[in-house]
Every structure is written in C-alpha cells, then in structure tokens.
Amino acid sequence: MYQPTITVSTQKIDDQILIKVQDNGNGISEAIKDKIFQPFFTTKPTGQGTGLGLSLAYDIVTKGHGGTLEILTSEGAGSTFITTLKML
C-alpha cells in the first residue's frame, strides 16, 4: 500500500545551507518541469489552484534572499526541491 512521505533535510556546505524537501509522489513530467516556477502555472482544474505557490517561493528565495531553488524529479519517482541560501 502506498504511503505518502515527505522528508526534509538540511546540510551546511562551506558558507551555504542546503534545505531539501523530498517526496515519494508521482514526480513531475519533463513537459512541464520548466514551467512550474512561472506565475499562474497550474495543473489543477480551474478554480482549484492559483499557480502562485512555487512562483512566490522562487521569488522569495532568489530575489529576496539571493539563494537558489531547483527541482530534481522524474515521473513516477517523486521530487526533491533544493533550496540553497548563504549563511549570514
């Protein structure tokens, strides 16, 4: 039986902190992977999602804190979001 799981881990590398959020879901297809950080992009039906969550997160991390936010994913194998921030 499928057990949805989310794992959060942190790692210090030199003067940076890596925050990894990993799930064991369906993953994200290559066809839409490059669009997920765009404002208003959603795969949900009309009225069920604004498509702003990942876009806002991306802007906060990259523009607000000078970090990076990337995704490692493959269809059927889950996704890992990796946030990198400089230590103060």
Sequence and secondary structure as in RCSB ss.txt:
>XXXX:A:sequence
MYQPTITVSTQKIDDQILIKVQDNGNGISEAIKDKIFQPFFTTKPTGQGTGLGLSLAYDIVTKGHGGTLEILTSE
GAGSTFITTLKML
>XXXX:A:secstr
     EEEEEEEETTEEEEEEEE S    HHHHTTTTSTT  SS TTS  S HHHHHHHIIIIITS EEEEEE T
TS EEEEEEEE  
